[in-house]
Amino acid sequence: MSKHVLITGAGLGALATALRLSTDGYTVELLEKNKQAGGRLNRLQKDGFTFDMGPTFFSMSYEFKEFIEYCNMEMPFRFIELDPLYVVNFSGSSRKYTIYKDLKKLAAEFEGIEPDFERKVERYLKKAGAIFHDTEYTMVKRNFRNIREFAGVVRDVPLKHSPMIFRSMWSELSRHFDSYEARVIFSLVAFFLGDTPFATPAVYSLLNYTEMKHDGYYNVEGGMYKIVEGLLKEMEKRGIRIHYETEVQAYSEKDGKLDALIDQHGKHWKADLFVINSDAAWFRGKVFRRPGFSEEKLDKRKWTIAPFTMYLGLDTKVPGIEHHNYFLGRNFEQYAGKVLKHFDINERPYYYVNVPSKHNPDTAPPGKEAIFILFPVTDRRFKPDWSDREEIADRLLQDLSERIAFDIRPHIISSTILDPSDWEKMFNLYRGSGLGLAHNLGQIGYFRPKNKDEKFNNVYYVGASTVPGTGLPMMMVGSRLVTQRINDEHRTV
């Protein structure tokens, strides 16, 4: 008789883990607090417009291909490679920087700004690529069962990479590029980890290699939620059931193991094995009441930047804006030093704008435009009250309208605003932190909350605040790592 696995949460990591375990012969079911699956990889449909709520593109497409092969299924969605990747706008200048994968075309974008750009970027990416290939499977994509195992792996990493562990990404970029613009643009990948380049270790320059050389960025035909829909269809074929509007609030234990998870109605959900797809640090504190994960302890940890998001439907097409856009200022170091702990509504904002209707026409009615704005802000430890969100939204819209020389405000016919408190409530994100725990040296590898519980031998984790880290491809890797661990410790066939 196959072992029964109960997964709480239905984010991408949970769906991928469910399908892997089903492939390996386990009986799987899921609990989800919301009305639909996907977690932060979700979809908002309103007034005839459709928006990806969180991620709007992804990298490391080969991780999805590995997953599909593992599960013996066909790819249920279609990737579309982005090239150009995105466009960057700096305040005080009408010049735009279109970021191409083709380095010769990219060099032309920096003409007159960064002399000898092509040689510099080739040198930078070669170094970043070496880090990627020397650490991808030895450090990032593996389980660590004890500190000795981790220390042994760190010792075997080529010594030439050691300075990159202690140097910031900004410091590393400053060694390769002279211009403010080049340094800022290549440092944007730090924000994909939910942090600033001044606090992110230089080893993560490997992300520049993955975007420019190793794989690139991809969108999904029909929107990113097609990933979720495709996995749900495969789960339905296999009889994997999701119980929606079911929130885990307590637990019971027996003989040193987790016996059941208890929902808001007092129902006990029993299983042989449990996989937690809620934030691994938050769940240990909130549900399991572990002293090491109390609010006091969690508040002292380093968390990723919180999201302030806007989803706008316009009654007209918008000129002067591309599919993926960054709007930045000229005081990057000063701004980055504030964004994690201090919020100033009068500070000129740095933000990302996605126009899905430029790429997927079905996201907006004919002649209309769908616009998604992501404004990285401080989490609720430092700004607990977001009652001024309408004022913040208006400030963003004013800035965007000035930047593109087109006032979008009179054309808004649909508007949804989500501040960090909304994100916290929807997905149990600690203090509204967008991507869980940060990726500083004390919170990566062995030092990140484990994907195996410290107390219960039958409890595992998959998601942003456990190994290997945050981001869509890392969720696919995380599903592989937790499945390997479960199979190593519990598989009987």
C-alpha positions in Angstrom: 0.0 0.0 0.0 1.4 3.4 -1.0 2.2 6.0 1.6 -0.1 8.9 1.9 1.4 12.4 1.6 -0.5 15.6 2.7 0.8 18.9 1.3 -0.3 22.1 2.8 -0.3 25.0 0.4 -0.7 24.9 -3.4 2.1 27.1 -4.7 4.3 26.1 -7.6 6.6 24.1 -5.2 3.7 22.2 -3.8 2.2 21.3 -7.3 5.6 20.2 -8.6 6.3 18.1 -5.5 2.8 16.5 -5.7 3.4 15.4 -9.2 6.9 14.1 -8.5 5.7 12.1 -5.5 2.8 10.8 -7.5 5.2 9.6 -10.2 7.1 7.8 -7.4 4.1 5.9 -6.2 2.8 8.0 -3.3 -0.8 8.9 -2.8 -1.0 12.7 -2.5 -3.6 15.3 -1.6 -3.3 19.1 -0.9 -4.8 21.7 1.4 -5.0 25.3 0.2 -6.3 28.3 2.1 -7.4 30.3 -1.0 -10.0 29.6 -3.6 -7.4 28.8 -6.3 -3.9 27.3 -6.6 -0.7 29.0 -7.5 0.5 30.9 -4.5 2.3 34.0 -5.6 2.3 32.5 -9.2 -1.4 33.6 -9.4 -3.8 35.4 -11.7 -6.1 38.3 -11.3 -9.1 38.7 -13.7 -11.2 41.8 -13.4 -13.3 44.0 -15.7 -12.2 42.1 -18.8 -8.5 42.4 -17.9 -6.1 39.6 -16.9 -2.9 40.0 -14.9 -0.1 37.8 -13.6 -0.2 38.7 -10.0 3.5 37.9 -9.2 6.2 36.6 -11.5 5.9 37.8 -15.1 8.9 35.9 -16.6 11.4 33.3 -15.5 14.9 31.9 -16.2 16.4 28.4 -16.1 13.8 26.9 -18.4 15.7 23.6 -18.3 14.5 23.1 -14.7 11.0 22.8 -16.0 12.1 20.4 -18.7 13.8 18.2 -16.1 10.6 18.2 -14.1 8.5 17.2 -17.1 10.9 14.3 -17.9 10.9 13.1 -14.3 7.1 13.1 -14.2 6.7 11.3 -17.6 4.4 14.0 -18.9 4.2 16.4 -21.8 5.0 20.1 -21.4 1.6 21.6 -20.6 2.5 25.2 -21.5 4.5 26.9 -24.2 7.6 29.0 -23.4 8.4 32.1 -25.4 12.0 33.4 -25.0 12.3 37.1 -24.4 14.8 39.0 -26.5 15.1 41.9 -25.8 14.9 41.0 -22.1 13.7 44.3 -20.8 14.0 48.1 -21.1 15.6 50.4 -18.5 14.7 54.1 -18.0 16.6 56.5 -15.8 15.1 59.7 -14.4 16.4 62.9 -16.0 17.1 61.3 -19.3 15.1 60.3 -22.4 17.6 57.7 -23.3 16.4 54.1 -22.9 18.5 51.0 -22.5 17.2 48.0 -24.3 18.8 44.9 -22.8 19.6 42.3 -25.5 21.2 38.9 -25.1 23.2 39.6 -28.2 26.2 41.3 -26.7 27.0 43.3 -29.9 23.5 44.8 -29.9 23.8 45.3 -26.2 27.1 47.1 -26.6 25.5 49.6 -29.0 23.0 50.5 -26.2 26.0 51.6 -24.0 27.8 53.5 -26.7 29.2 56.7 -25.4 28.4 55.6 -21.8 30.7 52.6 -21.2 33.8 52.5 -23.4 34.9 49.0 -24.5 31.7 47.6 -23.2 31.7 44.3 -25.1 35.1 43.2 -23.8 34.1 44.2 -20.3 30.8 42.4 -20.3 32.4 39.2 -21.8 35.0 39.2 -19.0 32.4 39.8 -16.4 30.1 37.0 -17.7 32.9 34.6 -18.1 33.7 35.0 -14.4 30.1 34.7 -13.4 29.7 31.6 -15.5 32.6 30.0 -13.8 31.0 30.6 -10.4 27.7 29.1 -11.8 29.2 25.9 -13.1 31.4 25.4 -10.0 28.6 25.8 -7.5 25.3 24.8 -9.3 25.2 21.2 -8.3 27.8 21.2 -5.5 26.2 23.9 -3.4 22.9 25.1 -4.8 21.0 22.1 -6.1 21.6 19.6 -3.3 20.5 18.7 0.3 22.8 19.2 3.2 22.2 16.9 6.2 24.8 18.3 8.6 27.4 21.1 8.9 30.3 18.8 8.2 28.8 17.9 4.8 28.3 21.6 4.0 31.8 22.6 5.2 33.3 19.9 3.0 31.5 21.2 -0.1 32.5 24.8 0.6 36.1 23.6 1.0 36.0 22.0 -2.4 34.8 25.2 -4.2 37.7 26.6 -6.2 39.6 29.1 -4.0 39.4 31.8 -6.8 35.7 32.2 -5.9 36.3 32.9 -2.2 36.3 36.7 -2.5 32.9 36.6 -4.1 31.4 35.3 -1.0 32.4 38.3 1.1 32.2 41.0 -1.6 28.9 42.6 -2.5 27.4 42.4 -6.0 27.8 46.2 -6.4 31.4 46.0 -5.4 32.0 43.3 -8.0 30.2 45.2 -10.8 32.3 48.3 -9.9 35.4 46.3 -10.7 34.2 45.6 -14.2 32.2 48.7 -15.3 32.8 52.4 -15.0 29.4 53.8 -15.7 26.6 54.2 -13.3 24.1 52.9 -15.8 25.9 49.6 -16.5 26.4 48.9 -12.8 22.8 49.6 -12.0 21.4 47.6 -14.9 23.5 44.5 -14.2 22.7 44.7 -10.5 18.9 44.5 -11.0 19.1 40.7 -10.7 19.7 41.2 -6.9 16.1 42.5 -6.7 14.9 39.1 -8.2 16.3 37.7 -4.9 14.3 40.4 -3.0 17.4 42.3 -1.9 19.7 45.2 -3.0 23.0 44.7 -4.8 24.8 46.4 -1.8 23.6 43.6 0.5 23.7 40.6 -1.9 26.9 38.5 -2.1 28.8 38.8 -5.4 28.4 35.1 -6.0 24.9 35.9 -7.2 26.5 37.5 -10.3 25.9 34.0 -11.6 22.3 35.2 -12.2 23.6 37.6 -14.8 25.2 34.7 -16.5 22.0 32.7 -16.6 20.0 35.7 -18.0 22.6 36.7 -20.7 24.4 33.5 -21.6 23.2 30.2 -20.1 19.5 30.3 -20.8 17.8 33.7 -20.9 14.3 34.8 -19.7 11.0 33.4 -20.8 7.4 34.2 -20.8 4.5 31.8 -21.2 2.0 31.9 -24.0 -1.3 33.0 -22.5 0.3 34.3 -19.3 2.3 32.8 -16.5 -0.7 31.2 -14.8 -0.8 28.7 -17.7 2.0 27.0 -15.8 -0.4 26.4 -12.8 -3.3 25.4 -15.0 -1.1 22.9 -16.9 0.0 21.3 -13.7 -3.5 21.2 -12.3 -4.7 19.4 -15.4 -2.0 16.7 -15.0 -2.9 16.4 -11.3 -6.5 15.9 -12.1 -5.6 13.1 -14.5 -3.7 11.4 -11.7 -6.5 11.8 -9.1 -4.5 14.3 -6.9 -7.1 16.3 -5.1 -6.8 19.8 -3.7 -9.1 20.9 -0.8 -9.6 24.7 -1.3 -10.5 27.3 1.4 -8.8 25.0 4.0 -6.3 26.8 6.3 -4.1 24.9 8.6 -4.1 26.4 12.1 -2.9 23.7 14.5 -1.5 20.2 14.7 -1.5 17.0 16.7 1.4 14.7 17.3 1.7 11.0 18.3 4.8 8.9 19.2 7.2 11.7 18.2 5.6 12.2 14.8 3.2 14.6 13.3 -0.2 12.9 13.4 -2.5 15.4 11.8 -2.8 19.0 10.6 -5.9 20.8 12.0 -7.8 23.3 9.8 -9.9 26.3 10.8 -13.0 24.1 11.3 -11.2 21.7 13.6 -10.9 18.9 11.1 -7.9 16.6 11.5 -6.1 15.8 8.3 -4.0 12.7 8.8 -1.2 11.3 6.6 2.0 9.2 6.7 4.1 12.1 5.5 3.6 15.9 5.4 5.1 18.6 3.1 4.7 22.2 4.1 4.5 24.7 1.3 3.7 27.6 3.5 6.7 29.8 4.3 9.1 27.4 6.1 10.2 29.9 8.8 6.7 31.3 9.4 5.0 27.9 9.6 7.5 26.7 12.2 6.7 29.7 14.4 3.0 30.2 13.8 1.7 26.6 13.6 4.4 24.5 15.3 5.2 27.2 17.9 8.9 26.6 17.8 10.8 29.0 20.1 13.6 29.5 17.5 11.0 30.8 15.1 9.0 33.1 17.4 8.0 36.6 16.1 10.8 38.1 18.2 13.4 35.8 16.5 11.9 36.1 13.0 11.9 39.9 13.3 15.7 39.8 13.8 16.2 37.8 10.6 16.9 39.4 7.2 13.8 39.3 5.0 13.3 40.2 1.3 11.7 43.4 0.1 7.9 43.6 0.3 5.7 44.2 -2.8 3.4 47.1 -3.5 1.5 46.1 -6.6 -1.0 47.8 -8.9 -3.1 46.1 -11.6 -4.5 48.7 -14.1 -6.9 48.4 -17.0 -6.8 51.3 -19.4 -9.3 52.4 -22.1 -6.6 53.0 -24.6 -3.2 51.7 -25.8 -0.2 53.4 -24.3 2.7 54.7 -26.4 6.3 54.9 -25.1 6.4 51.8 -23.0 7.5 48.2 -23.8 6.6 44.7 -22.5 9.0 44.7 -19.5 10.3 48.0 -18.1 12.3 49.3 -15.2 12.0 52.9 -14.1 15.0 54.0 -12.0 16.6 57.1 -10.5 20.0 58.6 -10.2 20.6 58.0 -6.5 20.7 54.2 -6.5 23.0 53.7 -3.6 21.2 56.1 -1.4 17.8 54.7 -2.4 18.9 51.1 -1.9 20.2 51.9 1.6 16.7 53.1 2.6 14.3 50.7 0.8 14.7 47.8 3.3 14.0 49.8 6.4 12.7 53.3 5.6 9.8 54.4 3.5 9.6 58.0 2.2 6.6 58.8 0.0 8.5 61.9 -1.2 11.4 59.9 -2.5 11.3 59.3 -6.3 10.3 55.7 -6.7 12.2 52.8 -8.4 9.8 50.3 -9.9 9.0 47.7 -12.6 6.2 47.9 -15.1 4.9 45.0 -17.1 2.4 45.5 -20.0 1.1 42.0 -20.6 -1.2 43.1 -23.4 1.9 43.9 -25.5 2.7 40.2 -25.6 -0.6 38.4 -24.8 -3.4 40.3 -26.5 -6.1 38.3 -24.7 -5.1 40.0 -21.4 -7.1 43.2 -22.4 -10.1 43.9 -24.5 -9.4 45.2 -28.1 -7.9 48.7 -28.1 -7.3 48.6 -24.3 -4.1 48.0 -22.2 -3.3 46.0 -19.1 -0.6 47.4 -16.9 1.1 45.8 -13.8 3.3 47.9 -11.6 5.6 46.4 -8.9 7.1 48.8 -6.4 9.5 47.2 -4.0 9.0 48.6 -0.5 9.9 48.0 3.2 8.1 45.2 5.0 5.7 45.6 7.8 8.3 45.5 10.6 9.3 49.0 9.5 6.0 50.3 8.1 3.1 48.4 9.7 0.4 50.9 8.5 -0.3 51.1 4.8 -3.5 53.2 5.0 -1.8 55.8 2.8 -1.7 53.4 -0.1 -3.9 55.5 -2.4 -1.5 58.4 -2.0 1.4 56.1 -2.8 -0.4 54.8 -5.8 -1.1 58.3 -7.1 2.6 59.2 -6.6 3.6 56.2 -8.7 1.1 57.0 -11.5 2.2 60.6 -11.6 5.9 59.5 -11.9 5.1 56.9 -14.6 3.0 59.4 -16.6 5.9 61.9 -16.5 8.4 59.3 -17.6 6.5 58.1 -20.6 5.1 61.5 -21.5 1.5 60.2 -21.4 -0.9 60.7 -18.5 -2.4 57.3 -17.9 -4.6 58.4 -15.0 -7.7 59.7 -16.9 -7.7 56.4 -18.9 -7.9 54.0 -15.9 -11.1 52.0 -16.0 -10.0 49.2 -13.7 -7.7 49.4 -10.7 -6.6 47.0 -8.0 -3.9 47.9 -5.4 -2.2 45.4 -3.1 0.1 46.6 -0.3 2.3 44.4 1.9 -0.4 43.8 4.4 -2.6 42.3 1.6 0.2 40.0 0.4 0.7 38.9 4.0 -2.9 38.0 4.5 -3.3 36.3 1.1 -0.2 34.0 1.3 1.0 34.1 4.9 4.1 36.1 3.9 5.9 37.1 7.1 5.4 40.8 7.6 4.5 41.1 3.9 8.0 40.1 2.8 7.6 39.2 -0.9 10.1 36.3 -1.3 10.7 35.0 2.2 14.0 35.0 3.9 16.8 36.9 2.2 19.9 35.2 0.7 22.7 36.7 2.9 25.5 34.4 4.0 23.8 33.3 7.2 20.7 32.2 5.4 21.9 30.1 2.4 22.8 26.5 2.1 23.0 24.6 5.4 22.1 27.8 7.3 18.8 28.3 5.6 15.7 26.6 7.3 16.0 22.9 6.3 13.6 21.1 4.0 13.4 18.4 6.7 11.8 19.2 10.1 14.0 19.4 13.2 11.5 17.5 15.4 9.1 15.4 13.3 10.7 12.7 11.1 7.7 12.8 8.8 7.6 16.5 8.0 9.3 18.2 5.1 9.2 21.7 3.5 9.3 23.2 0.0 9.1 26.9 -0.8 10.9 30.2 -0.7 12.2 30.2 2.9 13.8 26.8 2.7 16.5 25.4 0.4 17.6 26.2 -2.2 16.0 29.7 -2.2 13.4 31.9 -4.0 12.2 32.2 -7.6 10.3 30.0 -10.0 13.2 27.8 -11.1 14.3 27.3 -7.5 10.8 26.0 -6.7 11.3 23.3 -9.3 14.7 22.5 -7.8 13.3 22.6 -4.3 10.6 20.1 -5.4 13.3 17.8 -6.6 15.4 18.1 -3.4 12.5 17.4 -1.1 11.4 14.5 -3.2 14.9 13.0 -3.1 14.9 13.4 0.7 11.5 11.8 1.1 12.5 8.9 -1.2 15.8 8.4 0.6 14.1 8.2 4.0 10.7 6.7 3.4 10.4 5.0 0.0 9.7 1.3 0.4 9.6 0.2 -3.2 
